Amino acid sequence: MDLAEDSLQPARGRQIAIKLLLTLLVGGLVVGAALWVRQLSGQPEAPKRQVAKISLLPDQPPPPPPPPPKEIKPPPDAPNKPMPESAPKPAEAAQPRNEPIKMEGAAGDGPSAFAAGPVRNEYIGGTPATGAAQSGSGSDRALERFFANTARQLLRDALEKHLKSERSEALAEFRVWVERDGSIARHALQSTGDVRLDAELNAALDEAARSLKLPPPPAAAAQPMKFRLQLRPLG
């Protein structure tokens, strides 16, 4: 009996070892199958842990700060110069109003180119107004105005040419009678109060009457004609 039991013990030990080996083999197969199934399921693997690398730079001084921007000074304001204004045009001198050419005493019978009354100032310009009532046709009045202006200018030029005086200016007031052909029949000077000047003016009137011939006066012109002229001797 003892020999039989001793022969059975090694056989039991082999059985136990075989069972243990099979158990480990089955367990390994189960674990391998599980891993294979997990891979087939597509589950991502856990991300690998990344380790940050820190590199130490050598000690260097910080860069210098940028230079401050240059201050740009604005240009000095130019003084406000007043804009040149166009010079105002001088007002045109008022045209002298029409003045009648007067003669001493009555102006004569009927319409006349000369108004009656004393002559107080020299005829200085503008269209002379002839006749107290301005009667007659327009052409007659135009002829009378033309004659009056022409006679005044011719008498002034002749008297200034023939007046021999030390004065720079002289005021002459006189009357003249004009013939139909334009010649001066006679003249009469109103005294200036200066005997010497009166003589000089009379001499100039005599010379002018001899050398000057006026245009024929209009038929309606009354006589005598009176003038008051400011003269400037040429000699």
Buried (B, 14 or more C-beta within 10 A) or exposed (E): EEEEEEEEEEEEEEEEEEEEEEEEEEEEEEEEEEEEEEEEEEEEEEEEEEEEEEEEEEEEEEEEEEEEEEEEEEEEEEEEEEEEEEEEEEEEEEEEEEBBBBBBEEBBEEBBBBBBBEBEEBBEEEBBBBBBEEEBEEEBBEBBBEBBBEBBEBBBEBBBBBBEBEBEEBBBBBBBBBBEEBBBEEBBBBEBEEEEBBEBBBBBBEBBBEEBBBBBBBEBBBBBBBBBBEBEBEE
